[in-house]
């Protein structure tokens, strides 16, 4: 426990496994942790930070509601809102109430580690969904961002034959060097049936419709790691018998303790006075 953190109050919003672990980790570091859902029963101590979960709906409204809990003194000087990709309305509401906003999605160290946990979760899904080993499997990874890079690394480390479909030329060049193959992914030119039928699994990280439903093989596994509108029409793919796994929020489901730890590290760093790239 860090005694310097004692009496510093933080409010953790959300009751999923990751947020519960986050609350426990911060409490172990000496912070006075409050549950936002039980805030009406909490002490009158102002919160130095309010931490929201991933893809939290109604962020602006919740910020306004938090402000009403302690009308006379909701936040102390320099207090912060930690949220994932907050929109302009939420940022304005927070700033109007004296909070500094920190976008967790813009913290590079956090997002890279979160991407690796996502890749590990995707591997776990793959292994439980199929009756064949990872070794020798034919895997197509769509995209070239952090999550795609980590997925390629995790699957190739266990012997998968990984092919990458990406738009950026430099991403294709790296894929050619380290993996089985690289295929240009041009917007407006979806992948075809003959090509997709050669893979045991397709893992998508592109938040755009790049996979036609009629091109997916019923014998293949499709793991969706992107945000809406997704790489394929999910319901249509299921309707024709494709094994689709909508894998949102994998770090919090697959490894909530580790996922909470990387957020806790970020929060503790920022509250300690270090100014990271995610502050707005």
C-alpha positions as CSV (number, residue, x, y, z in Angstrom):
1,X,0.0,0.0,0.0
2,X,1.2,3.5,-0.8
3,X,0.4,5.7,2.2
4,X,0.7,8.8,0.2
5,X,-2.5,7.8,-1.6
6,X,-4.5,7.4,1.6
7,X,-7.6,9.6,1.8
8,X,-7.4,10.3,-1.9
9,X,-10.9,9.2,-3.2
10,X,-11.6,7.7,-6.6
11,X,-14.9,6.6,-8.0
12,X,-15.1,3.5,-10.1
13,X,-18.1,3.3,-12.4
14,X,-19.5,-0.1,-13.7
15,X,-19.8,-3.5,-12.1
16,X,-18.2,-5.8,-14.6
17,X,-15.2,-8.0,-13.6
18,X,-12.6,-5.6,-14.9
19,X,-14.0,-2.6,-13.0
20,X,-14.3,-4.7,-9.8
21,X,-10.7,-5.7,-10.1
22,X,-9.7,-2.1,-10.8
23,X,-11.4,-1.0,-7.6
24,X,-9.6,-3.7,-5.6
25,X,-6.2,-2.8,-7.1
26,X,-6.7,0.9,-6.4
27,X,-7.8,0.2,-2.8
28,X,-4.7,-1.9,-2.3
29,X,-2.7,1.1,-3.4
30,X,-4.3,3.1,-0.6
31,X,-7.0,5.0,-2.5
32,X,-10.4,5.5,-0.9
33,X,-12.5,3.7,-3.6
34,X,-16.2,4.5,-4.1
35,X,-18.7,2.6,-6.2
36,X,-20.6,5.1,-8.4
37,X,-23.7,3.0,-8.2
38,X,-23.7,3.3,-4.5
39,X,-22.4,6.9,-4.4
40,X,-25.4,8.2,-2.5
41,X,-24.3,6.1,0.5
42,X,-20.6,7.1,0.1
43,X,-18.8,9.7,2.2
44,X,-18.8,13.3,1.3
45,X,-15.1,13.2,0.4
46,X,-14.7,14.6,-3.1
47,X,-13.4,12.3,-5.8
48,X,-10.0,12.9,-7.3
49,X,-10.9,10.7,-10.2
50,X,-13.9,9.0,-11.8
51,X,-13.1,6.0,-13.9
52,X,-15.6,4.7,-16.6
53,X,-15.6,1.3,-18.3
54,X,-15.0,0.6,-22.0
55,X,-17.9,1.5,-24.3
56,X,-19.9,3.1,-21.6
57,X,-23.3,4.3,-22.8
58,X,-24.7,7.6,-21.5
59,X,-21.4,9.0,-20.4
60,X,-22.5,12.6,-20.5
61,X,-25.6,11.9,-18.5
62,X,-23.6,9.9,-15.9
63,X,-21.1,12.8,-15.5
64,X,-24.0,15.2,-14.8
65,X,-25.5,12.7,-12.3
66,X,-22.1,12.3,-10.5
67,X,-22.0,16.1,-10.2
68,X,-25.3,16.0,-8.3
69,X,-24.1,13.6,-5.7
70,X,-22.1,16.2,-3.8
71,X,-23.5,19.5,-5.1
72,X,-21.4,21.7,-2.9
73,X,-18.0,20.1,-3.7
74,X,-18.1,17.4,-6.3
75,X,-14.4,17.5,-7.3
76,X,-11.2,18.8,-5.9
77,X,-8.9,21.0,-8.0
78,X,-7.2,18.9,-10.7
79,X,-9.6,16.0,-10.4
80,X,-10.0,13.8,-13.5
81,X,-12.5,11.8,-15.6
82,X,-11.0,8.7,-17.1
83,X,-13.0,7.3,-20.0
84,X,-12.6,5.5,-23.3
85,X,-13.0,7.7,-26.4
86,X,-15.3,10.3,-24.7
87,X,-17.3,12.4,-27.2
88,X,-17.3,16.2,-27.3
89,X,-20.5,16.4,-25.2
90,X,-19.1,14.3,-22.4
91,X,-15.8,16.3,-22.4
92,X,-17.7,19.6,-22.2
93,X,-19.9,18.4,-19.4
94,X,-16.8,17.2,-17.5
95,X,-14.9,20.4,-18.0
96,X,-17.9,22.5,-17.0
97,X,-17.8,20.7,-13.6
98,X,-14.1,21.2,-13.0
99,X,-12.8,17.8,-14.2
100,X,-9.9,17.3,-16.5
101,X,-10.6,14.5,-19.1
102,X,-8.2,11.7,-19.8
103,X,-8.9,9.6,-22.9
104,X,-7.7,6.1,-22.0
105,X,-7.9,5.1,-25.7
106,X,-5.1,7.6,-26.5
107,X,-2.7,6.2,-23.9
108,X,-0.3,4.2,-26.1
109,X,1.2,2.0,-23.4
110,X,-2.3,1.0,-22.2
111,X,-3.8,0.4,-25.7
112,X,-0.8,-1.8,-26.8
113,X,-1.1,-4.0,-23.7
114,X,-4.8,-4.1,-24.1
115,X,-4.4,-5.2,-27.7
116,X,-2.2,-8.1,-26.5
117,X,-4.9,-9.2,-24.0
118,X,-7.4,-9.0,-26.9
119,X,-5.2,-11.3,-29.0
120,X,-4.8,-13.8,-26.2
121,X,-8.6,-13.8,-25.8
122,X,-9.0,-14.4,-29.5
123,X,-6.6,-17.3,-29.3
124,X,-8.6,-18.8,-26.4
125,X,-11.8,-18.5,-28.4
126,X,-10.1,-20.2,-31.4
127,X,-8.9,-23.1,-29.2
128,X,-12.3,-23.7,-27.6
129,X,-14.3,-23.4,-30.8
130,X,-12.3,-25.9,-32.9
131,X,-11.3,-29.5,-32.6
132,X,-7.9,-29.0,-34.3
133,X,-4.7,-27.5,-33.0
134,X,-3.4,-24.0,-33.5
135,X,-0.3,-25.5,-35.1
136,X,-0.7,-25.7,-38.8
137,X,-4.0,-23.8,-38.9
138,X,-4.6,-21.3,-41.7
139,X,-5.5,-18.0,-40.3
140,X,-6.5,-14.8,-42.0
141,X,-6.1,-11.5,-40.1
142,X,-7.9,-8.5,-41.5
143,X,-6.3,-5.1,-40.6
144,X,-2.9,-3.8,-39.5
145,X,-3.5,-1.9,-36.2
146,X,-2.4,-2.8,-32.7
147,X,-4.9,-5.6,-32.3
148,X,-4.1,-7.1,-35.7
149,X,-0.3,-7.0,-35.0
150,X,-0.8,-8.7,-31.6
151,X,-3.1,-11.4,-33.1
152,X,-0.6,-12.2,-35.8
153,X,2.2,-12.5,-33.3
154,X,0.2,-14.7,-30.9
155,X,-1.1,-17.1,-33.6
156,X,2.2,-17.3,-35.5
157,X,4.1,-18.0,-32.3
158,X,2.0,-21.2,-31.9
159,X,2.6,-22.3,-35.5
160,X,-0.4,-20.9,-37.4
161,X,0.1,-20.0,-41.0
162,X,-0.9,-16.4,-40.8
163,X,-2.0,-14.3,-43.8
164,X,-2.6,-10.6,-43.4
165,X,-5.0,-8.5,-45.4
166,X,-4.3,-4.8,-45.0
167,X,-4.6,-1.4,-46.8
168,X,-1.3,0.2,-45.9
169,X,1.7,-0.7,-48.1
170,X,4.1,-0.7,-45.1
171,X,1.8,-3.1,-43.3
172,X,1.8,-5.5,-46.3
173,X,5.6,-5.2,-46.5
174,X,6.0,-6.3,-42.9
175,X,3.5,-9.1,-43.4
176,X,5.4,-10.4,-46.4
177,X,8.6,-10.5,-44.2
178,X,7.2,-12.3,-41.2
179,X,4.0,-14.2,-42.2
180,X,2.8,-16.6,-44.8
181,X,1.2,-14.0,-47.0
182,X,0.0,-10.5,-47.5
183,X,-3.1,-9.4,-49.5
184,X,-4.1,-5.8,-50.3
185,X,-7.4,-4.8,-48.7
186,X,-8.9,-2.0,-50.8
187,X,-12.0,-0.2,-49.6
188,X,-14.9,-1.1,-51.8
189,X,-13.4,-4.3,-53.0
190,X,-14.4,-7.1,-50.5
191,X,-12.7,-10.4,-50.2
192,X,-13.9,-13.2,-52.5
193,X,-15.2,-16.7,-51.8
194,X,-12.3,-18.6,-53.4
195,X,-9.8,-16.7,-51.3
196,X,-11.6,-17.0,-48.0
197,X,-12.4,-20.7,-48.4
198,X,-8.8,-21.5,-47.9
199,X,-8.7,-20.5,-44.3
200,X,-9.7,-22.2,-41.1
201,X,-10.4,-18.9,-39.3
202,X,-10.8,-15.3,-40.2
203,X,-10.1,-12.7,-37.5
204,X,-11.3,-9.2,-38.3
205,X,-10.1,-6.0,-36.8
206,X,-11.4,-3.6,-39.4
207,X,-14.5,-1.6,-38.5
208,X,-15.9,-1.6,-42.0
209,X,-17.8,-4.2,-44.2
210,X,-14.9,-5.9,-46.0
211,X,-16.3,-9.5,-46.0
212,X,-19.3,-10.5,-48.0
213,X,-21.5,-13.0,-46.2
214,X,-21.8,-15.3,-49.2
215,X,-17.9,-15.5,-49.4
216,X,-17.6,-17.0,-45.9
217,X,-17.1,-20.8,-45.6
218,X,-19.5,-22.6,-43.3
219,X,-16.5,-24.7,-42.1
220,X,-14.5,-21.7,-41.0
221,X,-14.5,-19.8,-37.8
222,X,-15.1,-16.0,-38.0
223,X,-14.0,-14.0,-35.0
224,X,-15.1,-10.3,-34.9
225,X,-12.7,-8.1,-33.0
226,X,-13.7,-4.7,-34.5
227,X,-16.3,-2.2,-33.4
228,X,-19.5,-1.6,-35.4
229,X,-20.4,-1.8,-38.2
230,X,-18.0,-4.9,-38.1
231,X,-16.3,-6.6,-41.0
232,X,-19.4,-8.7,-41.9
233,X,-23.1,-8.6,-41.4
234,X,-23.1,-10.6,-38.1
235,X,-26.7,-11.8,-38.1
236,X,-26.7,-12.6,-41.8
237,X,-23.6,-14.7,-41.4
238,X,-25.1,-16.6,-38.6
239,X,-28.3,-17.1,-40.6
240,X,-26.4,-19.0,-43.3
241,X,-24.6,-21.2,-40.8
242,X,-21.2,-19.5,-40.4
243,X,-19.6,-19.9,-37.0
244,X,-19.4,-16.3,-35.9
245,X,-18.0,-15.1,-32.6
246,X,-18.6,-11.5,-31.7
247,X,-15.7,-10.9,-29.4
248,X,-16.1,-7.4,-27.9
249,X,-14.5,-6.5,-24.6
250,X,-12.2,-9.5,-24.6
251,X,-9.6,-8.2,-22.1
252,X,-12.3,-7.7,-19.4
253,X,-13.8,-11.1,-20.1
254,X,-10.6,-13.2,-20.7
255,X,-8.2,-11.6,-18.3
256,X,-10.0,-9.0,-16.0
257,X,-7.2,-8.9,-13.5
258,X,-4.5,-8.1,-16.1
259,X,-6.9,-5.7,-17.9
260,X,-7.6,-3.9,-14.6
261,X,-3.9,-3.7,-13.8
262,X,-2.9,-1.8,-16.9
263,X,-5.7,0.7,-16.3
264,X,-4.7,1.0,-12.7
265,X,-1.1,1.7,-13.7
266,X,-2.3,4.5,-16.0
267,X,-4.6,6.1,-13.3
268,X,-2.0,6.0,-10.6
269,X,0.6,7.5,-13.0
270,X,-1.7,10.4,-14.0
271,X,-2.9,11.1,-10.5
272,X,0.7,11.2,-9.4
273,X,1.2,14.3,-11.6
274,X,2.6,12.8,-14.8
275,X,0.9,14.3,-17.8
276,X,0.3,11.6,-20.5
277,X,-0.7,11.9,-24.1
278,X,-4.4,11.2,-23.4
279,X,-5.2,14.3,-21.4
280,X,-7.7,16.6,-23.0
